[in-house]
Amino acid sequence: MFEPDKRKKIYEINAMNIPNSEKAKMISQIMNPIKTEENFETNAIRTKIYCSHYKKHNYQMSKCCKKVYPCRLCHDEHENHTMNRYDIDYMKCDYCQSFQKVNSSCQNPECYKFNVKQDYFCKSCNLWSDNKSVHKVIVNSILVPDIDTRVDIYHCSDCGICRLGKQEDYQHCNKCNLCLKKKMFENHTCKINIKEHNCPICLKDIWSAVNDSPHLLKCGHSVHSSCFFQSLESQHFFCPLCKKSMTDLTNYWKLIDMTISSHQMPEEFKDWTADVHCNDCEKKSNTKYHFSYHKCQHCEGYNTVIDNLNKSS
């Protein structure tokens, strides 16, 4: 009921020849109506919400509040509770507006999308997606034969959710409780139940990130793939937690070598040395003092911190 209708109804109640206690009850019912399933459905249809997470036309009805949302993330953004992604019985087609049992496609014979399946559907997670990969779309615009531009998604039964990527490229680690790329699976450092950790860069949840995949660093800590690349672009090359190098920095160390060789230290600092601790190899060594860089004598990297400064007499 809209505000003008509420005011009109309240005026009518106040004009009635009934006890004030009854008037109060009737006005209270108008101001705080009991929300029925029919009211929820009407409100859901009236309020159009555009999903920023997935491209789709099958919307799910939540059991918790009997409202229709494009996806569980849209629901969680607009409500004060979360939707159970696994417990969905009904969906609504955005084309014909018909409610029906959860399916990979609309089952209304009169609908434009009748039996037209979306690119990806997971019955376990109740996830529909027609998302396209930006990189694949760019490549497809260059090539003559068309390629599949769909975003690769697969369901991991061990994780219990759908993940980005091709299933044949990933393997689930039971200790980390996370899916890792097969090419790095054998040599990765296990961190117990890493899915419960947040990304140390953005401090957001890694395990249930939307349209983003976890990236396992050499040190064993995990970050969002997008955070990893943004960090490299901003020239932050070290893990925020343990300070180890996030990637192979051999070329970067060579560049520093060239910089130091072309830079002469002032006469009073030439004989100074520094006792340093290397964050990468975790060894201690003694090296020449420099204003900015101190080389590890074991791994020849510059990811070091000064433990002690030895000044010449």
Secondary structure as the mmCIF struct_conf table of DSSP 4:
data_model
#
loop_
_struct_conf.conf_type_id
_struct_conf.id
_struct_conf.beg_label_comp_id
_struct_conf.beg_label_asym_id
_struct_conf.beg_label_seq_id
_struct_conf.end_label_comp_id
_struct_conf.end_label_asym_id
_struct_conf.end_label_seq_id
HELX_RH_AL_P HELX_RH_AL_P1 GLU A 3 ASN A 14
TURN_TY1_P TURN_TY1_P1 ALA A 15 ALA A 15
BEND BEND1 MET A 16 ILE A 18
HELX_RH_AL_P HELX_RH_AL_P2 ASN A 20 MET A 31
BEND BEND2 ASN A 32 ASN A 32
HELX_LH_PP_P HELX_LH_PP_P1 PRO A 33 THR A 36
HELX_RH_AL_P HELX_RH_AL_P3 GLU A 37 ARG A 46
BEND BEND3 THR A 47 THR A 47
BEND BEND4 SER A 52 HIS A 53
BEND BEND5 HIS A 57 HIS A 57
STRN STRN1 ASN A 58 MET A 61
HELX_LH_PP_P HELX_LH_PP_P2 SER A 62 SER A 62
TURN_TY1_P TURN_TY1_P2 LYS A 63 CYS A 65
STRN STRN2 VAL A 68 TYR A 69
BEND BEND6 PRO A 70 CYS A 71
HELX_RH_AL_P HELX_RH_AL_P4 ARG A 72 HIS A 78
BEND BEND7 GLU A 79 HIS A 81
TURN_TY1_P TURN_TY1_P3 ARG A 85 TYR A 86
STRN STRN3 TYR A 90 CYS A 93
TURN_TY1_P TURN_TY1_P4 ASP A 94 CYS A 96
STRN STRN4 PHE A 99 LYS A 101
BEND BEND8 SER A 104 SER A 105
STRN STRN5 CYS A 106 CYS A 106
TURN_TY1_P TURN_TY1_P5 PRO A 109 GLU A 110
BEND BEND9 CYS A 111 CYS A 111
TURN_TY1_P TURN_TY1_P6 TYR A 112 LYS A 113
STRN STRN6 PHE A 114 PHE A 114
TURN_TY1_P TURN_TY1_P7 ASN A 115 ASN A 115
BEND BEND10 ASP A 119 ASP A 119
STRN STRN7 TYR A 120 CYS A 122
TURN_TY1_P TURN_TY1_P8 LYS A 123 ASN A 126
STRN STRN8 LEU A 127 SER A 129
STRN STRN9 LYS A 132 LYS A 132
HELX_RH_AL_P HELX_RH_AL_P5 VAL A 134 ILE A 142
BEND BEND11 LEU A 143 PRO A 145
STRN STRN10 ARG A 150 ARG A 150
HELX_LH_PP_P HELX_LH_PP_P3 VAL A 151 ASP A 152
STRN STRN11 ILE A 153 CYS A 156
TURN_TY1_P TURN_TY1_P9 SER A 157 GLY A 160
STRN STRN12 ILE A 161 LEU A 164
BEND BEND12 GLY A 165 GLY A 165
HELX_RH_3T_P HELX_RH_3T_P1 GLN A 167 ASP A 169
STRN STRN13 TYR A 170 CYS A 173
TURN_TY1_P TURN_TY1_P10 ASN A 174 ASN A 177
STRN STRN14 LEU A 178 LYS A 181
HELX_RH_AL_P HELX_RH_AL_P6 LYS A 182 PHE A 185
TURN_TY1_P TURN_TY1_P11 GLU A 186 ASN A 187
HELX_LH_PP_P HELX_LH_PP_P4 HIS A 188 CYS A 190
TURN_TY1_P TURN_TY1_P12 ILE A 192 ASN A 193
HELX_RH_3T_P HELX_RH_3T_P2 ILE A 194 GLU A 196
BEND BEND13 HIS A 197 HIS A 197
STRN STRN15 ASN A 198 ASN A 198
HELX_LH_PP_P HELX_LH_PP_P5 CYS A 199 CYS A 199
TURN_TY1_P TURN_TY1_P13 PRO A 200 CYS A 202
BEND BEND14 LYS A 204 LYS A 204
STRN STRN16 ASP A 205 ASP A 205
BEND BEND15 ILE A 206 ILE A 206
TURN_TY1_P TURN_TY1_P14 TRP A 207 SER A 208
TURN_TY1_P TURN_TY1_P15 VAL A 210 ASN A 211
STRN STRN17 PRO A 214 LEU A 216
TURN_TY1_P TURN_TY1_P16 LYS A 218 CYS A 219
BEND BEND16 GLY A 220 GLY A 220
STRN STRN18 SER A 222 HIS A 224
HELX_RH_AL_P HELX_RH_AL_P7 SER A 225 GLU A 233
TURN_TY1_P TURN_TY1_P17 SER A 234 GLN A 235
STRN STRN19 PHE A 238 PHE A 238
TURN_TY1_P TURN_TY1_P18 PRO A 240 CYS A 242
STRN STRN20 SER A 245 SER A 245
BEND BEND17 MET A 246 THR A 247
HELX_RH_AL_P HELX_RH_AL_P8 THR A 250 SER A 261
TURN_TY1_P TURN_TY1_P19 SER A 262 SER A 262
HELX_LH_PP_P HELX_LH_PP_P6 GLN A 264 PRO A 266
HELX_RH_3T_P HELX_RH_3T_P3 GLU A 267 PHE A 269
TURN_TY1_P TURN_TY1_P20 LYS A 270 ASP A 271
STRN STRN21 THR A 273 CYS A 278
TURN_TY1_P TURN_TY1_P21 ASN A 279 CYS A 281
STRN STRN22 LYS A 284 LYS A 288
BEND BEND18 PHE A 291 SER A 292
TURN_TY1_P TURN_TY1_P22 GLN A 297 CYS A 299
STRN STRN23 THR A 304 ASN A 310
#
